Amino acid sequence: MTRLFLVAGESSGDIHGANLVKALHHLRPGLLCEGIGGHRMASAGMSLHYDLAEKAIMGFTEVLRSLRFIHQLFRQTVTRLKA
């Protein structure tokens, strides 16, 4: 089974990611798409590990305030990819 991990961090990425997931499933019906995105990607058939589109982080100050969360999500993602 072929697996693909995708990441979309905001709403427009979720829209484009959903279109990509739909197209990939059309080309390769057995493909397993998983990753971090939003509800549109999940609706398109992606197994969502975290809805990052709901927590869009914008601006320098907001990124600084969210560094612990970003680092934790990054570590979890790396662990999941290694598995």
Secondary structure, 3 states (H helix, E strand, C coil): CCEEEEECCCHHHHHHHHHHHHHHHHHCCCCEEEEEECHHHHHCCCEEEEEHHHHCCCCHHHHHHCHHHHHHHHHHHHHHHHC
